[in-house]
Amino acid sequence: MGTPRDLRLVAPAVATWVTALPLLNAPPSTSVIVALITGCAALLLLPVVRHGTAAETVTAPVVAVLACACAAALVVGARVTMVRTSPVAALTEGEGRAAFAAVITRDPRPRSGLPRPGRAEYVIEARTTWVRVGRDREPTQVPVVLLVSGAEWRRLVPSQQVRASGVFLSTDDALTAALVPVRGPPEEAAPPSTAHAIAGLARERLRGASESLPQPERGLLPALLVGDTSELRPETAEDFRATGMTHLLTVSGSNLAIMTGVVIGLSRRLHAPTWCTVLGGAAMIVVFVLLARPEPSVVRAAFMGAIALLALALGRRHTGLAALSAAVIGLLLFDPALAGSYGFALSALATGGILLLAPRWIRSWSQRMPRPLAEAVAVALAAHVACAPVLVLLSEEVSWVAIPANVAAAPMVGAATVLGLCVAAVALVSPPVAAVAIGVPGLAVAWIAAVAEAGARVPHGTVPWRPDLTGALVLAALIALALLLRGRARRIAAIVAVAIGGTVALVQCVAPQWPPPGWAVTACDVGQGDAVVLNAGDGTAVLVDTGEDADAVDDCLDRLGIREVPLMVLTHDHADHVDAAPAVARDRTVHAALAPPGFADRTVGRMLRAYGVPLQAGVAGRTLRSGPWRLDILGPRDGAIGNLNDRSVVVRAERDPPPGSGEAPLSVLLPGDIEESAQLSLLSAGPALDVDVLKTPHHGSATQDPAFLRATRPVITLTSVGADNTYGHPAPETMGQLEVLTAANYRTDLHGDIAVTTGPDGLAVACERGCDTTGPTPESERPHGDPR
């Protein structure tokens, strides 16, 4: 029998979390009401507890839950009120520009997306100390997020105070007072604290020592040890995401647990007194938090470690669940923003899952397998099971390959952590010695990288899942059912689950729902962007634009079975058309790319060349062939002027029908984002514009020339547009014009991926989400050969 679990603090911890989370985005008055209700209820029940009646056993836990809920509501209300009534919040109402001073609270991190001229390079979390309002300096301490560029900002470390000026913009985060874009370097930067300066130097020298390693170890080792992802390659990060090992790229509590465990183990082996063990463990916690930064999972682990050391110092028995619950309560009351942090949630759930489930599984499984293997499998499975309902909200899938991958990587994670941090300490004294010694933890990291790469290549390693609250609750219910069932009921449930899963897999393999047979053109749903795939046969395709979201276009190409891209056409250098192009080139074989003149010298062009993709200039008059497709470049003309939209590469693609199929040629017009002036120019130039399929220019914006749209005479229109976008795309007047031209109008925001199929009977359309959301059924579309 194992040690009885102390569950008394679990319910108060859950109550604290459940209360804080919805109140983060509620008015402060709501927090006050909740605090009054829960506080009064706790006070009414308190006499029952104090008088020691028989009802005390039931009443005491209820009072604890109500008291924690009241405290959470008060803390959230106070924080939100402090932010909303600050001088910074007043500045955001008029988007005013002001001078300010702020203390850096997190290391600068690269902004998501590809770097572009005029776009901020880094995001920095900070806390203001004062802001200038009129001629006065108003003291205020509220969180802000700075959007900055330049090496001067990149070198900043936490605890440094900076002075700068910027425009104060409002933000959706109730506990963040403003978003502040800052132009130029900081006007003044104070030195960091001594502790943060030493930690920053250690991080820098660890990164420098890692430069002697090959990729991916060079970028992976600092990421695993201290959360420094500055040298991490995108393909490595994608492998870890696909294999359910992303937690290794952001320093987790397990790293701190490993290092604290090493200190305590050494202390006991040396028979050191208890006070020495406690001080050594505390010192390790402080050093690790400084080095790895106070990320949510690290803070949670540090709090739990502090409670464990206190129990050790007082000579009391320490129970993990009680420490975890106390850590959750304490941290949420100290920083209620953690209630909305996925990192904090995953860390707490993983720890809880391991504490609750792993011991019993280890005892059971160690009878049938070596105990070290049973421990590794039980810990990985327990953490994954506990986190699965939250992970589906982030990844839209359930991974089964994550469990064996994490089991395989686990032994090397501990070795890499201990050895790597020892090298980081050596680097502070002698960087040359550290550059040599880094090869030892580098071997451990190489194994972890190999596991992630192999796991990412496993076909169907994940199962798609509904990525919302309903999907998370259903998955949680299924997991709970599987854990609670015993004996024959569990065996029957397992048989039913395997039968259902096997049937679904068989149906998908024998008669996959997507892509539809005979598909020729597919507009991928990549959000607010363009990505159109022209099927060239045998797993190859011409890809016209990629959108901005690498995962979205990669998923679409995966569903279509595209392994190779003989030609990638990039219409113009806007993020929503080309920023995912490097990811496509990384994950698939891309033989060549066609783009507007000058594109090769821009960010995406340089990245494509680094992947070995030759770039060709797309100008009017060129004709290319790729498989069955003939691509005539209609624009831009050489030396064309105008904005980037009007200088889009315009392609008229025509596919030769399969021999003996009885089909007519299929024509498609892909005009990028051209607007009225470029559309009129094409009309006056006189090329053939009438086609079977029109990709609507510029996501269906209002910048259309009606004569141009009429000249295309499409059978089918495809509008690639993001749901609930802020641009108002597609414009109602544009959709009205398209509906006059044809009844077959489809949009990616409504229909998902849209595939145009061909056959002897003409064209048809298949939609990933069903084509009956808007527009007619395929039968109402005109067949090939319809006289115009």
N, C-alpha and C positions, 0 to 999 in steps of 0.2 A: 504494500500500500504506500502511496506517495504522501508527501506532506499535505495536510489540508490547506486548501486555498482560502486566503482572506479576501472575501468579495465585498466587504462592507463599503469600500470607497468607490466601487465600480458605478453604482447608480448615481451618486453625487457627481462623478466625473462626466457621465453621459448627460446628466441634467445641465451641467455647466456648459457643455458643448452645444447641446440642442437649443439652449436658451440664447447663447451668444450668436450663433450662426445667422438666424433670420433677422436678428436685431441690427446686424452690421449695416443693412441697407434700409433700415426703418427710421422714421423721425425720432428724435430723442424723447418726445412725449410718449411714444409707445413703450420705450424702455422704462420710463418712470411708472407707467401703468402696470407693466409686468412686475416691476420691483415691488410696488405697493401690494399687489394681489398676493404674490408669493411670500413677501415678508410678513404680511398680516396673517396669512394662513399658518406660517411657521410659528408666529407668536401665540396664536390661539391653541396650537397643539403642544407648545412647550410645557405648560403645567402638567400635562399627562406624563411627560418624560421625567420631569423633576420630582414628581411625587412617587415615582417608582411603582406604578400600578402594573397590573398584569398585561395591560395593553402596551407597555413600554417597548416590548420586543418588536411590535409592528410600527409604533408611532415614531420611535427614534430614527429609523432610516428615512421615513417620510419627511421628518423635520430637517434632516441633513440635506435631502434632495431639494426641498423648498428653500433652504438657506443658501445653498450654492446657486440655485436659479436666481434668487434675489440679488446675490452678489454679482453674478454675471450681468444681469440687466443693468445694475447700477454702474458697473465699470464701463460697459459699452455705451450707455447713455452719456456718461461723463466724457469719454473720449470723443464721441461724435460731436457733442456740444462744444468741446474745446476746439475742435477743428473748424466747425461751422461758424463759430463766433470770433475766430482769429482774424487779425488784419490781413493775413494771406488770403483767406476766403473772400474778404471784401474786395481785394484786388482782382480776383478771378471773375467777379460779376461784370466788370467792364473790360476784362482782358487787358489790364493795365500793365505797363512796363515799370519796373522798380529795381533799385539796388537792394541787395540782401547779403546776409552772411549765413552760412550753414555749415554744419559739421557732417562730414561724410560718415555714413553708417554701414555701407556695403561697398565692396570693391566695384569699380567700373566694369560693366559687362558689355560685350558687343551687342548692338541692337540687332534684332532679328531681321532677316532679309539681307539682300546683297547691298554692299555700300554703293551709294550713288552721290554725285555732286549735289551739294546743298542739303543733303540728308544727314541728320545727326548720326554719329558713329557709335556713341556709347550711351548707356543708361546708367544713371547713378542715383541711388537712394540716399537721402540726406535728411537732416532735421535742422530747420531754421533756428537761428539765435536772435536775429532781428531783421526787420524789413523796413525800408524807407517809405513812409507815407507822407507825401507832400515834402516838407522840410524836416520832418521829425523821424527819428529812428524808433520804431515800435518794437519792444521786445516780444518775441513770440517763439514758442518751441512746438512746432508741428511738423509732421512728415511731409516732404515734397519729393518729387522725382525730377531730376535734371536730365535734359537731352542735350548732349554736348559732342564736340568733335575736337580732335587734336591730341598730340602726345602728352601735353601738359596735364590734361585731364586723365589720360590713361594711367599715368604714374601715381595718381593719388591713392592713398590707403585709408582705411577707417580711422577715425579720430582726428583727421586733419580738418581744420576750419578754413573755408574759402570765402572770398568775397567776389561777387559778380553781379551782373544785371541781366534781366530777362523779362519776357512777357509771361504773366501768370495766367495759365489756362485751367479751366475746371476739369475735373476727372470723375469717372464713375465710382471710384473707390471712396467710400464715405470716410475712411480713416486716413486718406491722403489728401492734404489740403490743396495741392496744385501740381500741375505739370508745367515745368519751366524750361522752354528751349533757350539756350544760352549761346550767343555767337562769340567766337573768339576764345582765347584762353582765360583762366580765372584772373581777376585783377590782383588778387593777393592770396597766397596759400601759406598757412602756418604749418610748422613741422608737426608730424604725428607724435603721439606719446611714445615713450621709449619701448614699451612692450610691443606696440603695433609696428614700430619701425624695425625691430628685430624680427618679428614674424614676417613682415613684408620682405625683408632681406632674405630670410630662409626660403620663402616661396620663390623669389626671383632666382636664387642660386640653385634650387631644386630644378627649376625650369631650364636653367643653363646647363646643369649636369646632364639632364635628359636629352640634350641636343646631340649627344654622342650615340644615342640609340636610333635604330631605324624606325620608321613609321610602320604600324600604328603605335608601337610602344612609346615613342617620343611624346605623343600627345596624351596617351592613355595613362601613363604613370602619374603625372601631376594631377590629372583629373581624379583618379582613384584615391590618391593620398590626401590632397588638400582642396579638391573641387576646382582646380585651375584648368579650364577647358580651352584656353586660348590657342593651343596647338593641336587640339583634337580635330581630326578630319571628319567631314560630314558623313562619309561612308562608314566610318567606324561607329559614329553615334547611331546611324541607322541600323547597323548590325545589332547593336546592343538593344535598341528599341524593339526590333523584330523578335529578339530572343528573350524579352522580358528581363533584361539585365541592366536597364537604364539606371537603377538605384546605385550601381557601382560607379557611375560617372558623376554623381553628386554625392559628396561625402555623407555617409549615413552614420547613424548611431552605432552600427556594428563596428566601424573602425575605432571609435572611441572605446567601445567595450573591449575590443581586442587589446588595445594599448594599456587600458587600466588593468585588465586581467593580467597582462605581462608584469606590470609593476607589483601588483599584489602577490602574484606567484613568486616572483623573485624575493620579495620581502619575507614571505613565509619560508621559502627554502633557506634563506639566510638566518631564520629564527629571529627576525627583528621584532621589537616590541610593537604592540598594537598601535600606539600613537605614531610610530614611524611609518607603519603601513598606511594609516589614514592620511598622514601628511603627503606621503609619496603619491597616493592615488589622487588626492586633491590637486597636487601640483601638475600631475599629468592631465587632469581634466582642464585646468586653466590653460596650460600650454597648447593642448589640442584645440580648444575653442578659439584661441588667438590665431593659431596657424590655419585651421580649416574654416574659420569664420563662423559666426553664430547662425548657421542655417537651421531651419526648423527641426530637422531630425537630430542634428548635433545638440541643439539646445535641449530637446527632450531627453536625449541620452545623458547629457551633463546633469540635468536635474535629477534623473533617476540615480545616477552614480553618486551624486551628493547625498541623497537620502540613504543609499546603501552604506556609504562611508560613515554617516552619522549613526546608523544602526550598529555598525561595527564598533565605533568608538564608545557607544553606550552599552555595548555588550548585549544587545537585543537581537532577536531573530528577525531577519529581513525577508519579506515575501515580495516577489516580483510584481504581482498584480496590484498589491497595495501601493508599492512605489510608483508603478506606472500611473495608477489612478491619481495619486497625489501630485505627480508631475503634470498630468493633464490639467487638474484643477488649478494648481499654482501658476502654470504658464499662461493659461487662458485668462486668468484674472490679472496677470501682469501685462500680457500683450494679447488682447482679444482678437486682433487681426489674424492670429494663428488659427482661429476657428474656421477661416475660409481658405487655409493653406492646404493644397493637395499634399505637399511634402510632409507636413506635420501629420495629416490624417493617415497617410500611408505608413509613416514611421510608427505611429501609435498602434495602428491596426496590426502591422506586422509583428511588433513586439508582443501585443496581446495574444495574437494567434499562436506565437511560439510558446508563450507561457501557459496558455490554456490547453493546447492540443498536442504539442510535441512530446511532453513527458510520457503521456499514456501511450502514444504511438511508439516511442522508443522502447518502452518496456515490452510491448507486444511484439514488435518487429525484430528486436534483438534476439529473440528466440529462434528466428528463422534465417537471420543473416548476421554478418559481423557487426558488432555494436557501432564502430565508427561509421559504417555505411548506413545503418539504421538512423543514427543521429543526423547525418547529412541529409538524408531523404526526408526525414520527419520535419526538420527545421525548414527546409526549402518549401515543402508542401504546405506546412502550417502557415508560413508567411504569405505564400501565394493565395491560398484559400481565403485568408482573412482580408487580403487587399483586393481580391478580384472584383467585388462590386464597385469599388472606387476606380479601379483601373479601366473598366469598360467606359466610364465617363470620359476618360482621356484618350483611349486608343480605339474605341468602337469594336473591340474584339476580345475574345478570351483565348489566351495562349496555353497550349498544353506542352509545348516544347520548352517553356520557361523552367519547368521543374527539373528535368534532367540536365538542362544547361546550367542552372544554378548549382546543382549538386556537383557537376563536373568541375565547375570553377571554384567552388567554396574552399578547397584546401589551399589553393594558390592565393586567394584573397588575403588570408591571414598572413602568409609568408610575405607577400608584396607589401602589406601594410607595415609590418614590423621592420622588415629590412629597408624599405623605402624611407621611413621616417628616421631610421638610424643614419641613412645616407644624407638626409636633409640636415641632420645635426652636424655631421661631418662637413657638409658644404659651408656651414657658417665659419668653420675654422680653416679648411683647406679645399677650395673648389677643385683643384686638379685631382686630389685624391678621390673626391666625390665623383668626378667624371669617370674614373676607372671603376670605382665600387658600384656605380649605378647599374652595371651590367648584371649583377646578381639579382636584384629585384626585377630587372628588365626581363629575365628569363621567366619569372612567375607571371608577369604581365603578358608576355608573349603567349603563354598557355591560355590565359583568360581571353585574349583577343581571338585566338584560334577557335575556342569554344563558341564565342559569339558569332564568328563568321560561319562556322559549320551549322550552328542552330538557325541562322538566318536563311540558310540555303535549303532547309528542310521544306519540302512542298506541303502546303496546307497545314503549316505549323500553328495557325490561329483559326479560330472560328468566329465569323462576324457576329456581332451582338448589338442590340439596340442601345445607343449611347445617351440615354436620358435617365431621369429618376425612375421611371417605370422599369426600364431594362435593369438598372442596378438593384431595385427591390426584388424583381423576379429572380435574378441570379442569387441574391442573398437568401431568398426563400428556398431555392433549390439546394444551396449549399447547407443551409440549416437542416433541411429535411434529410439530406444524405448523412449528416453527422448524428442526427438524433435516432434514425432508424437502427434497429438491431436485428440480428439473427435472420430469420426467413424473410421478413419484410425488406431488409436491406438487400438480400440476394435478389428478390423479385424486382426491386427498384433498379438494381444494377443491370439485370437482364433487359428490362424495359428500356433503360437509357441506351444500352448498347444496341438494341434492336432499332430504336428510333434513329440513333446516330448513324448506324450502318445503312439503314434504308435511305436516309437523306444523302449520305455520301455516294451510295450506289446510283441514286437518281441523278445527282449532280455529275457523276462521271459518265453515265450512259446517255443522259439527255440534259446537258447543262442548259439552264435558262438563259445564260448570257455568255458569249454574244449570240445573237440570232443567226441561223444559217443564212449564208449568202450576203452577209453585211458587206457594204462597200465603203461607206463613209460613217464615221461616228464623231459626234460632238461630245467631248468629255465634259462632265460637270466638275469644273475646277474652281467654282466660286466666281468671283468677279474677275473674269479673265477669259482667254481663248485657248483652246487646245483641240484641234481637229485632226482626226486620224484617217488617212486614205489607205485602205487595205491593199497591200501589194502581194499578198499570198505567202504561204509557208512561214507564218510567224514574222513577217516583215511588213513595214508600213512607212509611208511618207507622213511625217508629223509636222503640221503647220501650227506653230506657236505651242507654248507649254504651260501657260499660266504662271502664277507666282508660287503656288503651293506644291512643293515637290512630292509630298505624300499623295496628293489628289491625282496628279497626272500619272504617278507611278502605279497607283491602284487601278486607274482606268486602263493603262497599257497591260497590266497584269491580267485584268479581266478579259481583255481582248486577245490575250496570248501573244503579245508582241514582244519578241526577243531582240529584234534587230531593226535599226532605222537607217535605210540606205541614204535618205535625205531628210534633213530637218530644216524647215523654212521658218525663219524668225522675221515677222513682218516689220517690227519696229521696236526700238529700245525703250519700252515701258515695262515696268515690273510685272504687270498683270498679263503680259504676253511672253516674257522671256526669262524671268528670274529662276524658273525651275529647269531651264535648259542644261546647266551644268550637272544637275542631279540625273537627268536623263542620260547624258553622256557618261556619267560615272557608272550607272547601273546597267546600261545596255550598250551594244556596239552601234555607234553612230559613224557612218562612213563620211558624211560631208554635211555642211550647213550652208544655207543661202540666207543672206541678210542684206539690209540696205548698205550702200557705200559708207565707209567710216565706222561700221559696227565693230570691226576687228580690233579697234583701238579702245573700245569701251570695256567696262568691267566684265560683262558676260562674254564678250568676244575673247578677251584675254584668258578667261577661265576655260573656255572651250578649246583654245589652242593648247593650253596646259594639259588637257585630256587627249590631245592628239587629233582633234577634229579640224580638218581643213575648212576654211571659210571662203565662200565665193560671194562676190558682190551681185546683188539682185537688181538689175535695171531693165527697163522696158526693152523688149525686142529679143530677149534671151528665151530659148526653149530648151527644156531638159526632159529626159525620160527616166522613169524609175519603175521597173516592172511593167505593168500594163498601163501606167499613167503617163500621159504627155502633159507637161506643165508649161504653159505659155505665160511669161512674165509681162504683165500689162503696165506696170508702174513700179517705182517712180521712174521718170525719165532722167537720164544722166544730167547732173547739175540742177536738179529740181530744188526749189526753195519752198519755204513754208514750215509749219510746225511738224513735229515728229509724226503725228497722226496722218497728216496729208502726204508724208513721205514714206508711208507704209508700202511694203512689197505687196503688190496685188497679183494674185495668181488665178488663172483660169485653167482648171485641171480637167482633163477628159480621159476617161478610162475605156480602153478597147474591151469589148465584150469577150467572154471566153469562147473559143472556137466551137461552133455547133450548138451554142446555147440558145440561139434564136433571140437573144437580147439586143437592144439598141445600145449605142455608146451612152455613157453616163457623163454628164458635165457638171462641174461644180465651180462656183465663183467664190474666192476667198479674198476679200478686200481689206483685211486688217481693220484699221480704225479710220479709214479715209472719211473726210467730211465734205461739205458742199463743194468747195473749190476744186478739190482733187476729183470728185465725182463728175463735175462739169468738164474738167480737163479730159477725163476718160471718154466722156460722151463725144466731145469734139474731135478726139483722136480717131474715133470710128472703129475700134476693135469690136469683135462680136462679144456682146455681153449677155445674150440670152442663154440661160442655163436651166438644168433640171433642179439643181439645189443651190440656194443662195445662203451663204453665211452672212447674216445681217451685219452691216458695217457698224463699228463702234458700239457694240452691245445694245443696239436698238435705240441709241440716243436720239435727241430731237434734231441733231445736225445732219439731216438727210436732204438730198435733192430729189423731189418726187419723180422728175423725169428719169433720173438714173435708176431708181427702183423699178419704174415701169419698163425700162429697157432690158432689165434682167429677166423679166417674164418667168419667174420661177414656178416650178411645180410644188416645191417644198422649201420653206425657210427654216433655218436653224439660228436661234438667237442665244448666244452664250453669255449668260448674265448671272450675277450672284444674288442669292435670296436676300431680301431686305437691305440691298445696297443703298448707300447714302447719296448716290448720284441721280436717283430717279430713273434709272434704266430698267426696262425699256420705256421710252416715252409713249404715252397713250396715242399721240398723233402718228407716231411711226408705226405702231402696231395696227392702227386703223388703215394706214396706207397698205400695209402688207396683207391685211384681210381682204382688201379690194382685189389684190393681185391673185391670191390663192387662199383657199380655206385651210390649207395644211401648214399651220404655223406652230412651231414647237420651241420651247424655251428650257434651258438647262435648270433654271431655278425651280421650275414646276415639274419637269419630267426626268431630271437626272441625266445620265448618259443617254444620248439619242442616236440610234443607228438607222441609217437608210439602207434598205436591202433591195436587191434586184432579182428578177426572175423573168421567165417568159411572159408573165402577165403584167409586167411593169414594175413600178416602184412601190415599196411599202415602208412603213416606219415602225420601229420597235423602240419602246422607251423603258428604261430601267425601272421607273416608278409607275409605269402604265401611261398610255397615251391618251386616256380619256379625261385628264385633268382640264384640258382646254383644247379647242380645235376638234376636227372631225376624226372619225375612225379612218384607218388606212384605205378602206374600200372607197372612200369618197375622193381619193386623190386621182389625178389624171395619170393614165398609163403612159409608158414610153411611146413615142411616135404620134402623140396627140397633135394634130395640126394647130399651129398657133396663128 
